[in-house]
Amino acid sequence: MSLAKLTIRYEQGAEGRFDGKIEALFNPNQLSFSRTVAWERLDAVKLTQSTGNGAVQFKSAEPETLTIDLFFDTYGGDPRGGTVSGMLGSLFALTSRPPSVLKYTDAVVALAQLDRELHRPPVCKLSWGRTTLFQGVVQSVTRKLELFLDDGTPVRATVGCTFMEVGSGVELHSADVAKQYTIRPGDTLMGIAAELYGDVALWRVIADENGIDNPRRLTPGRVLRIPKLA
């Protein structure tokens, strides 16, 4: 397996300021990009009203995702791609114990946690050399520790990450900041509550804020006020 160096620059302290930096190894032959498109099957009534000939209609396209494994190894030297070799390597082996790899894996896991200044996890830019591979936020992260010293210190790890695409100018939502939401065709209050609050049961908060008596009747294009949660 031939590995390359990946650089992750992430927002730190302010929106759009990519001052944070993480370097890791990755396998460029195992990048998995995925996108899901939602289609709605038309019932008999909708078919008679439809001008098209198909039995399904487009509903929405989900953001693209990138799944990638990051590798860290302090047992053989620099966990981000360098190595300790020759006389220096022998000296390292005799006089020092490899440090824990958790320092490096913790930095990746933190990308999925709330930034107090941003009120959300940071946007990340993944690059290989001068090429930007992806821009998005962490959707999931799994850490696997694979090698330990005799005292239990972990010195080798694989961190599996899935990043979800975001583009420039995209509003990233946070439950503790008030915002607006424009209703799209097919939206429901429960779906909006799940997207913005992470809890479908909070649809009533949105309904009360906007004076909505019938949650089944949402007009596409209407701008809803989304209150922050106390």
C-alpha positions as YAML, in Angstrom:
chain: A
units: angstrom
residues:
- id: 1
  name: MET
  ca: [0.00, 0.00, 0.00]
- id: 2
  name: SER
  ca: [1.56, 3.28, -1.15]
- id: 3
  name: LEU
  ca: [0.60, 6.14, 1.16]
- id: 4
  name: ALA
  ca: [0.56, 9.88, 0.51]
- id: 5
  name: LYS
  ca: [0.34, 12.90, 2.81]
- id: 6
  name: LEU
  ca: [-3.05, 14.55, 3.28]
- id: 7
  name: THR
  ca: [-3.44, 18.04, 4.73]
- id: 8
  name: ILE
  ca: [-6.66, 19.04, 6.47]
- id: 9
  name: ARG
  ca: [-7.11, 22.76, 7.01]
- id: 10
  name: TYR
  ca: [-10.10, 23.66, 9.16]
- id: 11
  name: GLU
  ca: [-11.89, 26.74, 10.44]
- id: 12
  name: GLN
  ca: [-10.56, 27.97, 13.74]
- id: 13
  name: GLY
  ca: [-11.87, 30.91, 15.75]
- id: 14
  name: ALA
  ca: [-13.97, 32.48, 12.99]
- id: 15
  name: GLU
  ca: [-16.04, 31.44, 10.01]
- id: 16
  name: GLY
  ca: [-14.01, 31.14, 6.81]
- id: 17
  name: ARG
  ca: [-10.65, 31.41, 8.59]
- id: 18
  name: PHE
  ca: [-8.83, 28.14, 7.96]
- id: 19
  name: ASP
  ca: [-6.04, 28.50, 10.49]
- id: 20
  name: GLY
  ca: [-6.19, 24.95, 11.86]
- id: 21
  name: LYS
  ca: [-4.03, 22.26, 10.26]
- id: 22
  name: ILE
  ca: [-3.76, 18.47, 10.54]
- id: 23
  name: GLU
  ca: [-1.43, 16.26, 8.50]
- id: 24
  name: ALA
  ca: [-1.96, 12.52, 8.06]
- id: 25
  name: LEU
  ca: [-1.19, 9.64, 5.75]
- id: 26
  name: PHE
  ca: [-3.84, 8.21, 3.43]
- id: 27
  name: ASN
  ca: [-4.15, 5.74, 0.57]
- id: 28
  name: PRO
  ca: [-4.98, 7.75, -2.60]
- id: 29
  name: ASN
  ca: [-6.25, 4.57, -4.25]
- id: 30
  name: GLN
  ca: [-9.05, 4.20, -1.70]
- id: 31
  name: LEU
  ca: [-11.07, 7.41, -1.81]
- id: 32
  name: SER
  ca: [-14.81, 6.74, -1.83]
- id: 33
  name: PHE
  ca: [-17.10, 9.52, -3.11]
- id: 34
  name: SER
  ca: [-20.86, 9.08, -2.84]
- id: 35
  name: ARG
  ca: [-24.03, 11.05, -3.62]
- id: 36
  name: THR
  ca: [-27.66, 10.06, -3.01]
- id: 37
  name: VAL
  ca: [-30.58, 11.33, -5.10]
- id: 38
  name: ALA
  ca: [-34.13, 11.00, -3.74]
- id: 39
  name: TRP
  ca: [-36.97, 10.14, -6.13]
- id: 40
  name: GLU
  ca: [-40.68, 10.01, -5.32]
- id: 41
  name: ARG
  ca: [-42.91, 7.35, -6.82]
- id: 42
  name: LEU
  ca: [-46.07, 8.97, -8.20]
- id: 43
  name: ASP
  ca: [-49.46, 7.56, -7.22]
- id: 44
  name: ALA
  ca: [-52.37, 7.32, -9.64]
- id: 45
  name: VAL
  ca: [-53.68, 10.83, -8.87]
- id: 46
  name: LYS
  ca: [-50.30, 12.45, -9.35]
- id: 47
  name: LEU
  ca: [-49.78, 10.54, -12.58]
- id: 48
  name: THR
  ca: [-52.93, 12.01, -14.09]
- id: 49
  name: GLN
  ca: [-51.81, 15.50, -13.10]
- id: 50
  name: SER
  ca: [-48.21, 15.06, -14.25]
- id: 51
  name: THR
  ca: [-47.08, 16.31, -17.62]
- id: 52
  name: GLY
  ca: [-44.28, 13.77, -17.76]
- id: 53
  name: ASN
  ca: [-44.42, 10.14, -18.80]
- id: 54
  name: GLY
  ca: [-42.42, 8.65, -15.94]
- id: 55
  name: ALA
  ca: [-43.75, 7.02, -12.79]
- id: 56
  name: VAL
  ca: [-41.27, 8.82, -10.53]
- id: 57
  name: GLN
  ca: [-40.27, 12.43, -10.05]
- id: 58
  name: PHE
  ca: [-37.13, 14.06, -8.71]
- id: 59
  name: LYS
  ca: [-37.35, 15.12, -5.07]
- id: 60
  name: SER
  ca: [-33.91, 16.16, -3.83]
- id: 61
  name: ALA
  ca: [-30.17, 15.55, -4.14]
- id: 62
  name: GLU
  ca: [-28.15, 14.97, -1.01]
- id: 63
  name: PRO
  ca: [-24.67, 16.49, -0.60]
- id: 64
  name: GLU
  ca: [-21.74, 14.43, -1.81]
- id: 65
  name: THR
  ca: [-19.71, 12.57, 0.80]
- id: 66
  name: LEU
  ca: [-16.09, 11.45, 0.92]
- id: 67
  name: THR
  ca: [-15.05, 8.44, 2.98]
- id: 68
  name: ILE
  ca: [-11.34, 8.18, 3.74]
- id: 69
  name: ASP
  ca: [-9.02, 6.36, 6.16]
- id: 70
  name: LEU
  ca: [-6.26, 8.37, 7.86]
- id: 71
  name: PHE
  ca: [-3.19, 6.60, 9.21]
- id: 72
  name: PHE
  ca: [-1.00, 7.64, 12.16]
- id: 73
  name: ASP
  ca: [2.06, 5.77, 13.43]
- id: 74
  name: THR
  ca: [4.42, 7.08, 16.14]
- id: 75
  name: TYR
  ca: [6.20, 3.74, 16.45]
- id: 76
  name: GLY
  ca: [8.29, 4.32, 13.31]
- id: 77
  name: GLY
  ca: [8.90, 8.07, 13.62]
- id: 78
  name: ASP
  ca: [6.82, 11.05, 12.40]
- id: 79
  name: PRO
  ca: [3.16, 9.92, 12.42]
- id: 80
  name: ARG
  ca: [2.32, 12.33, 9.60]
- id: 81
  name: GLY
  ca: [4.60, 10.86, 6.96]
- id: 82
  name: GLY
  ca: [8.25, 11.30, 7.96]
- id: 83
  name: THR
  ca: [10.48, 8.51, 9.27]
- id: 84
  name: VAL
  ca: [13.44, 8.28, 11.59]
- id: 85
  name: SER
  ca: [16.24, 6.35, 9.88]
- id: 86
  name: GLY
  ca: [19.91, 5.45, 10.09]
- id: 87
  name: MET
  ca: [21.96, 6.45, 13.14]
- id: 88
  name: LEU
  ca: [19.22, 8.83, 14.31]
- id: 89
  name: GLY
  ca: [16.72, 5.99, 14.19]
- id: 90
  name: SER
  ca: [18.97, 3.74, 16.28]
- id: 91
  name: LEU
  ca: [19.45, 6.51, 18.84]
- id: 92
  name: PHE
  ca: [15.67, 7.07, 18.98]
- id: 93
  name: ALA
  ca: [15.10, 3.37, 19.59]
- id: 94
  name: LEU
  ca: [17.67, 3.20, 22.40]
- id: 95
  name: THR
  ca: [16.98, 6.42, 24.26]
- id: 96
  name: SER
  ca: [13.30, 7.19, 23.83]
- id: 97
  name: ARG
  ca: [9.95, 5.49, 23.81]
- id: 98
  name: PRO
  ca: [7.50, 6.33, 21.02]
- id: 99
  name: PRO
  ca: [4.84, 8.82, 22.17]
- id: 100
  name: SER
  ca: [1.14, 8.05, 22.22]
- id: 101
  name: VAL
  ca: [-0.67, 8.36, 18.91]
- id: 102
  name: LEU
  ca: [-3.77, 9.72, 20.68]
- id: 103
  name: LYS
  ca: [-2.52, 13.31, 20.34]
- id: 104
  name: TYR
  ca: [-2.96, 13.02, 16.58]
- id: 105
  name: THR
  ca: [-6.17, 11.01, 16.50]
- id: 106
  name: ASP
  ca: [-7.80, 13.31, 19.07]
- id: 107
  name: ALA
  ca: [-7.21, 16.26, 16.72]
- id: 108
  name: VAL
  ca: [-9.21, 14.50, 13.99]
- id: 109
  name: VAL
  ca: [-12.02, 13.50, 16.35]
- id: 110
  name: ALA
  ca: [-12.26, 17.15, 17.48]
- id: 111
  name: LEU
  ca: [-13.31, 18.11, 13.94]
- id: 112
  name: ALA
  ca: [-16.68, 16.50, 14.70]
- id: 113
  name: GLN
  ca: [-17.17, 18.50, 17.89]
- id: 114
  name: LEU
  ca: [-18.72, 21.90, 18.53]
- id: 115
  name: ASP
  ca: [-16.48, 24.92, 18.08]
- id: 116
  name: ARG
  ca: [-17.57, 27.53, 20.66]
- id: 117
  name: GLU
  ca: [-16.81, 30.44, 18.37]
- id: 118
  name: LEU
  ca: [-18.54, 28.96, 15.32]
- id: 119
  name: HIS
  ca: [-21.43, 27.35, 17.26]
- id: 120
  name: ARG
  ca: [-20.93, 24.27, 15.08]
- id: 121
  name: PRO
  ca: [-18.16, 21.89, 13.97]
- id: 122
  name: PRO
  ca: [-15.67, 23.48, 11.55]
- id: 123
  name: VAL
  ca: [-15.61, 23.26, 7.77]
- id: 124
  name: CYS
  ca: [-12.55, 21.35, 6.53]
- id: 125
  name: LYS
  ca: [-10.51, 21.57, 3.33]
- id: 126
  name: LEU
  ca: [-8.74, 18.34, 2.36]
- id: 127
  name: SER
  ca: [-5.78, 18.69, 0.03]
- id: 128
  name: TRP
  ca: [-3.13, 16.45, -1.49]
- id: 129
  name: GLY
  ca: [-0.17, 18.58, -2.49]
- id: 130
  name: ARG
  ca: [-1.62, 21.53, -4.41]
- id: 131
  name: THR
  ca: [-4.88, 19.73, -5.22]
- id: 132
  name: THR
  ca: [-7.97, 20.30, -3.08]
- id: 133
  name: LEU
  ca: [-9.76, 16.96, -2.87]
- id: 134
  name: PHE
  ca: [-12.82, 17.99, -0.88]
- id: 135
  name: GLN
  ca: [-14.43, 20.67, 1.26]
- id: 136
  name: GLY
  ca: [-16.95, 19.69, 3.89]
- id: 137
  name: VAL
  ca: [-17.81, 18.92, 7.48]
- id: 138
  name: VAL
  ca: [-17.25, 15.70, 9.39]
- id: 139
  name: GLN
  ca: [-20.31, 13.46, 9.27]
- id: 140
  name: SER
  ca: [-18.82, 10.49, 11.12]
- id: 141
  name: VAL
  ca: [-15.47, 9.43, 12.54]
- id: 142
  name: THR
  ca: [-14.25, 6.04, 13.78]
- id: 143
  name: ARG
  ca: [-10.92, 5.56, 15.57]
- id: 144
  name: LYS
  ca: [-9.17, 2.17, 15.58]
- id: 145
  name: LEU
  ca: [-6.04, 1.66, 17.72]
- id: 146
  name: GLU
  ca: [-3.87, -1.07, 16.23]
- id: 147
  name: LEU
  ca: [-0.50, -1.27, 18.02]
- id: 148
  name: PHE
  ca: [0.45, -0.81, 21.68]
- id: 149
  name: LEU
  ca: [3.63, -0.69, 23.75]
- id: 150
  name: ASP
  ca: [4.03, -3.03, 26.70]
- id: 151
  name: ASP
  ca: [2.65, -0.34, 29.04]
- id: 152
  name: GLY
  ca: [-0.52, 0.07, 26.95]
- id: 153
  name: THR
  ca: [0.53, 3.22, 25.08]
- id: 154
  name: PRO
  ca: [-1.14, 3.20, 21.63]
- id: 155
  name: VAL
  ca: [1.37, 3.96, 18.85]
- id: 156
  name: ARG
  ca: [-0.50, 3.11, 15.64]
- id: 157
  name: ALA
  ca: [-4.05, 4.01, 14.60]
- id: 158
  name: THR
  ca: [-6.44, 4.27, 11.70]
- id: 159
  name: VAL
  ca: [-9.12, 6.97, 11.75]
- id: 160
  name: GLY
  ca: [-12.01, 6.40, 9.36]
- id: 161
  name: CYS
  ca: [-13.77, 9.64, 8.39]
- id: 162
  name: THR
  ca: [-16.78, 10.56, 6.30]
- id: 163
  name: PHE
  ca: [-16.92, 14.21, 5.22]
- id: 164
  name: MET
  ca: [-20.14, 15.80, 3.90]
- id: 165
  name: GLU
  ca: [-19.87, 18.38, 1.13]
- id: 166
  name: VAL
  ca: [-20.50, 22.06, 1.78]
- id: 167
  name: GLY
  ca: [-19.88, 24.86, -0.70]
- id: 168
  name: SER
  ca: [-18.92, 28.48, -0.32]
- id: 169
  name: GLY
  ca: [-21.77, 30.63, 0.92]
- id: 170
  name: VAL
  ca: [-23.70, 27.66, 2.38]
- id: 171
  name: GLU
  ca: [-25.35, 28.46, 5.70]
- id: 172
  name: LEU
  ca: [-24.39, 25.93, 8.34]
- id: 173
  name: HIS
  ca: [-27.03, 25.52, 10.99]
- id: 174
  name: SER
  ca: [-26.61, 25.47, 14.75]
- id: 175
  name: ALA
  ca: [-29.36, 24.89, 17.29]
- id: 176
  name: ASP
  ca: [-28.18, 27.65, 19.64]
- id: 177
  name: VAL
  ca: [-28.26, 30.44, 17.03]
- id: 178
  name: ALA
  ca: [-31.44, 31.96, 15.56]
- id: 179
  name: LYS
  ca: [-31.69, 31.65, 11.77]
- id: 180
  name: GLN
  ca: [-34.05, 31.53, 8.79]
- id: 181
  name: TYR
  ca: [-35.10, 28.64, 6.59]
- id: 182
  name: THR
  ca: [-36.73, 28.78, 3.15]
- id: 183
  name: ILE
  ca: [-39.32, 26.04, 2.63]
- id: 184
  name: ARG
  ca: [-38.59, 23.70, -0.27]
- id: 185
  name: PRO
  ca: [-41.09, 21.43, -2.11]
- id: 186
  name: GLY
  ca: [-41.66, 18.29, -0.09]
- id: 187
  name: ASP
  ca: [-40.51, 19.80, 3.22]
- id: 188
  name: THR
  ca: [-42.28, 18.92, 6.47]
- id: 189
  name: LEU
  ca: [-41.94, 20.61, 9.85]
- id: 190
  name: MET
  ca: [-40.66, 17.37, 11.36]
- id: 191
  name: GLY
  ca: [-38.04, 17.10, 8.63]
- id: 192
  name: ILE
  ca: [-36.97, 20.71, 9.13]
- id: 193
  name: ALA
  ca: [-36.74, 20.17, 12.90]
- id: 194
  name: ALA
  ca: [-34.62, 17.05, 12.34]
- id: 195
  name: GLU
  ca: [-32.28, 18.95, 10.00]
- id: 196
  name: LEU
  ca: [-31.85, 22.09, 12.11]
- id: 197
  name: TYR
  ca: [-32.29, 20.80, 15.66]
- id: 198
  name: GLY
  ca: [-31.48, 17.11, 15.27]
- id: 199
  name: ASP
  ca: [-34.82, 16.23, 16.90]
- id: 200
  name: VAL
  ca: [-38.11, 15.73, 15.01]
- id: 201
  name: ALA
  ca: [-40.08, 16.34, 18.21]
- id: 202
  name: LEU
  ca: [-39.09, 20.02, 18.14]
- id: 203
  name: TRP
  ca: [-41.26, 20.77, 15.08]
- id: 204
  name: ARG
  ca: [-43.77, 22.49, 17.38]
- id: 205
  name: VAL
  ca: [-41.14, 25.09, 18.34]
- id: 206
  name: ILE
  ca: [-40.95, 26.13, 14.69]
- id: 207
  name: ALA
  ca: [-44.72, 26.01, 14.27]
- id: 208
  name: ASP
  ca: [-45.35, 28.23, 17.30]
- id: 209
  name: GLU
  ca: [-42.67, 30.73, 16.25]
- id: 210
  name: ASN
  ca: [-44.24, 31.13, 12.81]
- id: 211
  name: GLY
  ca: [-47.94, 30.88, 13.74]
- id: 212
  name: ILE
  ca: [-48.47, 27.67, 11.78]
- id: 213
  name: ASP
  ca: [-51.78, 26.04, 12.70]
- id: 214
  name: ASN
  ca: [-51.67, 23.21, 10.16]
- id: 215
  name: PRO
  ca: [-48.19, 21.64, 9.98]
- id: 216
  name: ARG
  ca: [-49.21, 19.70, 6.87]
- id: 217
  name: ARG
  ca: [-49.61, 22.89, 4.85]
- id: 218
  name: LEU
  ca: [-46.25, 24.42, 4.05]
- id: 219
  name: THR
  ca: [-45.87, 26.85, 1.17]
- id: 220
  name: PRO
  ca: [-42.63, 26.44, -0.80]
- id: 221
  name: GLY
  ca: [-40.68, 29.70, -0.82]
- id: 222
  name: ARG
  ca: [-41.95, 30.89, 2.54]
- id: 223
  name: VAL
  ca: [-39.17, 31.95, 4.90]
- id: 224
  name: LEU
  ca: [-39.51, 30.53, 8.40]
- id: 225
  name: ARG
  ca: [-37.97, 31.98, 11.54]
- id: 226
  name: ILE
  ca: [-36.00, 29.30, 13.36]
- id: 227
  name: PRO
  ca: [-35.55, 30.30, 17.01]
- id: 228
  name: LYS
  ca: [-32.49, 29.31, 18.98]
- id: 229
  name: LEU
  ca: [-32.96, 26.72, 21.67]
- id: 230
  name: ALA
  ca: [-32.59, 27.91, 25.23]
...
